[in-house]
Amino acid sequence: MAGKPDARIQLREFKAISYAISTYEDLSMLQRHLVEGVCSAFRVKACSIKLYDDREKELFRVASCGLSRNYLKNEPIIVQGENQECLNGEVIFYEDIRKDKRVINPEAAEKEGIVSMLSVPIKYGRAVLGVLKMYHDAPWILHEDDLDAFTVFARHLGLRIEYTGLRNFFETVKAAAGSLPLRMLEDIVL
């Protein structure tokens, strides 16, 4: 008889990852370190971050750890229909892809050694900005505390992504305003 699953993450790892999300200035480096930290702290096979481009209607992988180049090249990234990588804002969990009809290419995942997958939406407010995705090499019975931790990490990451986008926008505006003639700036209150 199977007992309750053990939580994979402890407070020390949770605090370290949360601190990193809130303090990194370089978003690309943060994303690389986050996927590495999730693999290490949660003892999962792999992790990836995909961001959603609402103009192109596509997910783009921005960081991954533990996945082969071949798998990364061929992994389906679905943004429409039933399997839309949780862009509807819901967590998607595949306990065992070998028995789950929702998986689009189970052969490729099985060849990669992936048995379980968890996709958590990266959100800012109600907007879904992307997906934090974990891959495991054994059937995974997810502990509620781990799911909560993943959800918090994804929310923190969404806040960081939004903040970085706004900061970059204001830096661009600031640079453009700096090149305006002084007479044009007289009536502008910042």
N, C-alpha and C positions, 0 to 999 in steps of 0.2 A: 504494500500500500504506500503510495507516494505521499510524502509529507509536504508541508509548506516549504516553498523554495527559499533558499537563503538570499538575502539582499547582497548584491555584488558590490555596491559602492558603500563606502564608509564616510563618515563626516569629514575626515581629513582630506580625502580625495575630492569630495564635493566642494569643500571650501577652496581648495587649490584651483579647481577648474573655474569656479565662479569668480574667484579673484582675477584669474587670467582674462576672462571675458570682460570684466569691468575695467581693466587697466591697460591692456595692449593698445598702442596707438596704430600699429600696422595691422589692418584687417586681414590681409593675406597671410601674414605670419600667425595671427591668432587662429585663423581657420585651420592651418596646417597643424599647429600645436594642439588645437582642440580635438581633432580626429585622432591624433596620437595619444592624447591624454585619455580619451574615452576608451580606446582599445586597451590601454594599460590598466586604468582604474576599474573598468567593468569586466575585464578579462574576456573580451569578445574578439572574434577573428579579424573583423574589419569595421571601418566606419567611413562614411563619406558625407560631404555637405554639397547639396545642390541648391542653387538659387534660381528663382523663377524670373524670367524676363517677360513681363506682361505685354510688351510690344511684339515680341517674336512668338509668344505663347509657347515657350520652351523652358525646360530646366537645363541649367548648365552646371556641371560638376566643377566646383572651385577648390576642393580639397578631398583627399582620400588617403587612407592608410590601410594596408593589409590586403589590397586587391591587386591582382595581376593586370598588366597592361592589356592583355588580350580580353579579359573580362570587362575592364573599363571601356574598351573600344566597342564591345558588342552588347553591353548591358542595355536593355530597353529602358528608355526614359519616357514614360507615358504621362501626358497631361490632359487627355480627353477620355471620356468614357468611364467605365466602372473602376479601372485601375489607374487612377490619376495621381499616384504618388502623394496622397493625402493633401492635395491642393484645395480640397473642400474644408480643410481645417481639422480633420479627424485623424487620430492615430491609426495606423494600419499595422497589425501584427500578424506575422506568419509563423506559427509555432513550429510547423514542419512543412517545408515547401514540397516535399515529396508527396504529401497527401492533400495539398491545397490547390483547388482548381483556379484560384485567382492569380496564381503565378503565371506570367506570360511565357517565360523561357526557363522552365525548371531544370532542363538538361544542362544549360550553361552554368546555372547556379550550383548544381550538384557537381559538375566537373571542377568548379572553383573550390569545392569543399564547403559550400554554404548550405546549411540545413534550416536555420531560422533567420528571419529578418524582422526588423522593427523600423518603421518610418514614422517620424515625429515632425509635425509641421513647425517650421520656424515662422513665428508670428510676431507682428507688431500691431497691437490692438486687434482688430478683426482681419487685417490684411495678412495673407499668407505670403511670405517672402521666399520660402524655399522649404527644403526638407533636410533634417538630420537623420541619417539612415545608419543603422547598425546591422551587422551580419554576424551570425554565430555558426560554428562548425558542428553543433550538436543540437538536438531538440532542446528548446529553451522554454522553461516554465518561468515566466516573468514575474518577479516580485513587485508588488505594488509600489514599494519605496523606490525601486529602480525606475519604474515608469514615471513616477513623480519627478525624480531627479532629471531624467532625460527631458521631460516637458519643461522644467525650470531652465535647464541649459538652453533649450531651443528658444524660449521666451527671452532670456538674457541676450542670446545671440541676435535675435530679431531687433531688440532695442539697440544693440551696438551697431548693427548694420544701418538702421535708420539714422542714428546719431552721426555715423560716419558720412552717410549720404548728405545730410543737412550741413554738416561742417564743410564738406567739399563744395557744396553749392554756395555757401556764404563766403568761402575763400575766393571763389570765382567772381562773385558779385563784388567783393571788396577789391579785388585786383582790377576789375573793369571800372569801378567807381574811381579808383586811384588814377586812371588815365583820362578822366573827364577834365575839361577846363574848370578852373575854380569858380567861374561865374555860374556854371551849371550846378554847382554843389551848394550854393548859398542858401537855397530854400529847402534843402534836404535835411531832415532831422533824423539822425541815426540813434 
